């Protein structure tokens, strides 16, 4: 039966292969984020933050099968949410060849591609609330947040909801993903308070792990943005180029700012953060601007995000890994810049005050909704169950106190070497 449907459909096998590759690239970003964050936090908390991110793969994956996908892409109900039963447990999904989402590939591939976006969204927040949520508290929050924040917002914008009907656009998730995750993180860090074992300023525990994570993020981001076309076409080539251009420019501009701000010192970490800021900012605009526009967006991203990180520090916000400044304000800035740099030859969207005001309205609605609902979720969960780590757990280290596991890394290897070299029975020759 499936073979007959494939032959009778308008499926393009080149586009199917392209979507396979893009889906895999986006999937790689979640382990990449885990490594990136795992290397940035203290070693005693490294496994815990990575565990939370990896757990999202399974938790969100199961949720997506049993209603999540339907809530986003099911038949629109009042412009607010999709029909939760339409695609529940793959109902009507496998053999649907009349969908208008990526019609040249099997609908099941669209399901999987969008799943990767859903998986990585809230894990971005873990960097803002590092050390303050238990693993169980994180899972509870993740499930409720996906139902009440991610699915409605994604439906409003990507599923034919009221913001899409209003003309609001977000090509690859500057609003759906980066704004929702980062502003939720901001509310969460306010709600949970500061870490008991020290504020920002700690040196990353493993810059090598950070580098591996950043490499996977940069690698996967090309599929994150360009895969949205579901077609290997000229528009995808432009989006692919925009993604790289914004990352390159933002990396250099951020590094230059950091060099002078930090007293004429280069850093291994700062160029990586700058590139991520550029990628977060170009994400919503990637399908609507030309590469020349991407150059300017990358430069703006570096300046705006760097200043926002400094602002958060000045305000005393314990945003452990600068999620709000880099991802939140990057996504917000890129979403607004669609109204400034959109070129109709790329995807039919005209820049101008009209589009800018639509983008502004959408950003305000999503940001306010996200922050209010996040606070309510945390308030209720905090009343009915345990979601906070204790001061003692934070001081001891979450890996040991929550997971009963420890990440040994290079320092322990070096300490073993020292023990061998200082052994009084060792051969001194």
C-alpha positions in Angstrom: 0.0 0.0 0.0 2.8 2.4 1.0 4.6 1.7 -2.3 1.5 2.5 -4.3 1.0 5.8 -2.5 4.6 6.8 -3.1 4.3 6.1 -6.8 1.0 8.0 -7.0 2.3 11.0 -5.1 4.3 14.0 -6.1 7.2 13.0 -3.9 10.6 14.1 -5.0 13.3 11.6 -4.0 16.0 14.3 -4.0 13.9 16.4 -1.6 13.4 13.3 0.6 17.1 12.8 0.8 17.6 16.5 1.5 15.1 16.4 4.4 16.7 13.2 5.8 20.0 15.0 5.9 18.5 18.2 7.4 16.7 16.2 10.1 19.9 14.5 11.1 21.8 17.8 11.2 19.2 19.3 13.6 19.2 16.2 15.7 23.0 16.5 16.2 22.4 20.0 17.7 20.9 18.6 20.9 23.9 16.5 21.9 26.0 19.5 20.7 24.1 21.7 23.1 24.6 19.2 25.9 28.4 19.2 25.4 28.5 23.0 25.0 26.7 23.5 28.3 28.4 20.6 30.0 31.8 22.1 29.4 30.7 25.6 30.5 29.4 24.7 34.0 31.4 23.5 36.9 32.6 19.9 36.6 30.6 18.8 39.6 27.4 19.7 37.7 28.4 18.8 34.2 26.7 15.4 34.0 23.5 16.7 35.4 23.0 19.5 32.8 23.9 17.1 30.0 21.5 14.5 31.4 18.6 17.0 31.4 19.3 17.8 27.7 19.6 14.2 26.6 16.4 13.3 28.5 14.5 15.8 26.5 15.1 13.7 23.4 13.0 10.9 24.8 10.5 12.9 26.8 9.6 15.3 23.9 9.8 12.4 21.4 7.1 10.5 23.2 5.0 13.6 23.8 5.3 14.5 20.1 3.9 11.1 19.1 1.0 11.3 21.6 -0.5 14.7 20.8 2.3 17.2 20.5 2.5 17.2 16.8 -1.3 17.4 16.5 -1.4 20.4 18.8 1.0 22.3 16.5 0.0 21.1 13.1 -3.5 19.7 13.5 -6.5 21.4 12.0 -6.7 24.9 13.5 -9.1 25.5 16.3 -9.9 29.2 16.7 -6.4 30.3 15.6 -5.1 29.2 19.0 -4.3 25.4 18.9 -4.4 22.4 16.6 -6.7 19.5 16.9 -5.0 17.2 19.5 -6.4 14.0 18.1 -5.9 14.5 14.4 -2.4 12.9 14.3 -2.4 11.3 17.7 -0.2 8.2 17.7 0.4 8.5 14.0 -3.3 8.5 13.1 -3.8 9.9 9.6 -0.1 10.7 9.5 1.7 7.9 7.6 -0.4 8.0 4.4 -1.3 11.6 4.3 -0.2 12.9 0.9 -2.5 15.9 0.8 -0.8 17.9 3.5 0.4 21.4 2.6 3.6 21.1 4.8 6.5 20.1 2.6 4.2 18.4 0.1 7.1 16.9 -2.0 8.2 14.7 0.9 6.3 12.1 2.9 4.4 13.8 5.8 6.2 11.5 8.2 9.4 13.2 7.3 7.9 16.6 8.2 6.8 15.0 11.5 10.4 14.0 12.2 12.0 17.2 11.1 9.7 19.3 13.3 10.3 16.9 16.2 14.0 17.9 16.2 13.0 21.6 16.7 10.6 20.7 19.5 13.3 18.6 21.2 16.0 21.3 21.3 13.8 24.2 22.4 13.5 24.0 26.2 17.0 22.5 26.7 18.3 25.9 25.7 16.7 27.2 29.0 18.9 24.8 31.1 21.8 27.2 30.7 19.9 30.0 32.3 18.8 27.9 35.3 21.9 25.8 35.8 22.0 24.0 39.1 18.6 25.2 40.4 16.2 22.5 39.1 16.2 18.9 40.1 16.2 16.3 37.3 12.6 15.3 38.2 11.5 18.9 38.5 13.0 19.6 35.1 11.1 16.7 33.5 7.8 17.9 35.0 8.4 21.4 33.9 9.4 20.3 30.4 6.2 18.3 29.9 3.8 21.0 31.1 5.8 23.8 29.3 5.6 21.9 26.0 1.8 21.7 26.3 1.2 25.2 27.4 3.9 27.2 25.7 5.7 25.5 22.9 2.7 23.9 21.2 0.4 27.0 21.2 3.2 29.4 20.1 4.4 27.0 17.3 0.8 26.7 16.2 0.2 30.4 16.1 3.2 30.9 13.8 3.8 27.6 11.9 0.5 25.8 12.2 -1.8 28.4 10.7 -2.8 30.1 13.9 -3.7 33.8 14.5 -0.2 35.2 14.2 0.4 33.5 10.8 -3.0 34.9 9.6 -1.9 38.3 10.8 1.2 38.0 8.5 3.8 37.4 11.2 6.7 35.2 10.0 9.5 33.3 11.6 11.4 31.1 9.2 13.3 28.7 11.5 12.5 29.6 15.1 13.8 32.9 16.4 10.5 33.4 18.1 9.1 29.9 18.4 12.3 28.5 19.8 14.8 31.1 21.0 12.4 33.7 22.5 10.2 31.1 24.2 13.2 29.2 25.7 15.3 32.2 26.7 12.5 34.4 28.2 11.2 31.3 30.0 14.8 30.9 31.4 14.7 34.6 32.5 11.5 34.1 34.4 12.8 30.8 35.9 16.0 32.3 37.2 14.1 35.1 38.8 11.6 32.7 40.3 14.2 30.2 41.5 16.7 32.7 42.7 20.5 32.8 42.5 22.7 29.7 42.8 23.9 28.9 46.3 27.4 27.9 45.2 28.5 31.0 43.4 27.5 33.4 40.7 28.7 33.8 37.2 32.4 34.3 36.6 33.5 30.7 37.1 35.8 29.5 34.4 34.4 26.7 32.2 35.3 23.3 33.5 36.2 21.9 30.1 36.8 24.2 27.1 37.5 21.2 24.9 34.0 19.9 25.5 32.7 23.3 24.8 34.5 23.3 21.5 33.1 20.0 20.5 29.6 21.2 21.4 30.0 24.4 19.5 31.2 22.5 16.4 28.1 20.3 16.4 25.9 23.4 16.9 27.5 25.2 14.0 27.4 22.1 11.8 23.8 21.3 12.6 22.5 24.9 12.2 22.8 24.7 8.5 20.1 22.0 8.5 18.2 23.9 11.2 17.7 26.8 8.9 18.0 25.5 5.3 16.0 22.3 5.9 12.9 24.3 6.4 12.4 24.5 2.6 11.9 20.7 2.5 13.4 21.1 -1.0 16.9 21.1 -2.4 16.3 24.3 -4.3 17.7 27.8 -4.9 15.9 29.2 -1.8 17.6 26.6 0.3 21.0 27.7 -1.1 20.3 31.3 -0.1 19.3 30.2 3.4 22.3 28.0 3.7 24.6 30.9 2.7 22.8 33.3 5.0 23.3 31.0 7.9 27.1 30.8 7.4 27.5 34.5 6.6 25.8 35.6 9.8 27.8 33.2 11.9 31.1 34.3 10.3 30.5 38.0 10.7 29.1 37.8 14.2 32.1 35.7 15.3 34.6 38.3 14.2 32.6 41.4 15.4 32.0 39.7 18.8 35.6 38.7 19.1 36.7 42.3 18.3 34.4 43.8 20.9 35.5 41.2 23.5 39.2 41.8 22.7 39.0 45.5 23.5 36.5 45.1 26.4 38.6 42.4 28.1 41.9 44.4 28.0 43.3 43.3 24.7 43.1 39.6 25.3 42.0 36.9 22.9 39.8 34.0 24.1 38.9 30.6 22.8 35.3 30.8 24.1 34.3 34.3 23.0 34.4 33.6 19.2 32.2 30.5 19.7 29.6 32.5 21.7 29.7 35.2 19.0 29.0 32.7 16.3 26.0 31.3 18.2 24.7 34.8 18.7 24.8 35.3 14.9 23.1 32.0 14.3 20.3 32.7 16.8 19.7 36.1 15.2 19.7 35.0 11.5 17.5 32.0 12.3 14.1 33.8 11.9 15.2 35.9 9.0 17.2 33.3 7.1 14.5 32.5 4.7 13.6 36.1 3.9 16.8 38.1 3.4 19.8 38.0 1.0 23.4 37.3 2.0 24.1 41.0 2.0 21.3 41.4 4.6 22.8 38.5 6.5 26.1 40.4 6.7 24.5 43.3 8.5 22.3 41.1 10.7 25.4 39.2 11.8 27.2 42.4 12.8 24.1 43.7 14.6 23.7 40.4 16.4 27.2 40.6 17.9 26.7 44.2 19.1 23.2 43.8 20.5 23.7 40.4 22.1 27.1 41.4 23.7 25.5 44.5 25.2 22.5 42.4 26.5 24.9 40.0 28.2 26.6 43.0 29.9 23.2 44.4 30.8 22.1 41.1 32.4 25.3 41.0 34.4 24.8 44.6 35.6 21.3 43.8 36.7 22.6 40.9 38.8 20.6 38.3 36.9 22.2 34.9 37.5 21.8 33.7 33.9 24.5 31.1 34.2 25.3 30.7 30.5 24.0 34.0 29.1 20.9 32.3 27.5 18.7 35.4 27.6 21.4 37.8 26.1 22.5 35.4 23.3 19.5 33.3 22.4 16.6 35.4 23.6 17.7 38.8 22.4 19.3 37.3 19.3 16.0 35.6 18.3 14.0 38.8 19.1 16.4 41.0 17.2 16.4 38.7 14.1 12.6 38.5 14.1 12.3 42.3 14.1 15.0 42.7 11.4 12.8 40.8 9.0 10.8 44.0 8.7 14.0 45.9 7.9 15.9 43.5 5.5 13.3 41.2 4.0 13.7 40.9 0.2 10.6 39.8 -1.7 12.7 38.0 -4.3 13.8 35.5 -1.6 10.4 34.5 -0.2 7.8 37.2 -1.1 8.0 39.2 2.1 8.5 42.9 1.7 10.5 44.9 4.3 8.8 48.1 5.6 7.1 49.6 8.5 4.0 47.5 8.0 5.9 44.2 8.3 8.1 45.6 11.1 5.0 46.5 13.2 3.5 43.0 12.6 6.8 41.4 13.7 6.9 43.7 16.7 3.3 42.8 17.7 4.1 39.1 17.4 7.2 39.3 19.4 5.4 41.2 22.2 2.5 38.8 22.3 4.8 35.7 22.4 7.2 37.2 25.0 4.5 38.3 27.4 2.5 35.1 27.0 5.6 32.9 27.5 6.7 34.8 30.6 3.3 34.7 32.3 2.7 31.0 31.6 6.2 30.1 32.6 5.8 31.8 36.0 2.4 30.1 36.5 3.8 26.7 35.7 6.7 27.2 38.1 4.5 28.6 40.8 2.1 25.6 40.7 4.8 22.9 40.4 6.7 24.5 43.3 3.6 24.3 45.4 2.6 20.7 44.7 6.0 19.0 44.2 9.8 19.4 44.7 11.5 21.1 41.8 14.3 23.0 43.5 17.7 21.8 44.4 18.8 22.4 47.9 21.8 24.5 49.0 23.5 21.4 50.2 23.0 19.6 46.9 24.4 22.6 45.0 27.5 22.9 47.2 28.2 19.2 47.0 27.6 19.1 43.3 24.5 17.8 41.5 26.3 15.0 39.7 27.1 13.4 43.1 23.9 14.4 45.0 21.3 13.8 42.3 22.9 11.3 39.9 25.3 9.5 42.2 27.7 9.7 39.3 30.8 11.8 38.6 32.5 13.2 35.6 36.2 12.7 35.9 37.6 14.5 32.9 41.2 15.7 32.5 41.9 17.1 36.0 41.6 13.6 37.5 43.8 12.1 34.9 46.4 14.8 35.7 46.0 14.1 39.4 46.6 10.4 38.8 49.8 11.3 36.9 50.9 13.5 39.8 50.4 10.6 42.2 52.5 8.4 40.0 55.3 10.9 39.7 55.4 11.6 43.5 55.4 7.9 44.5 58.4 7.5 46.9 58.9 3.9 45.5 59.0 5.1 41.9 62.2 4.8 40.0 63.9 8.2 40.2 66.1 7.4 37.3 
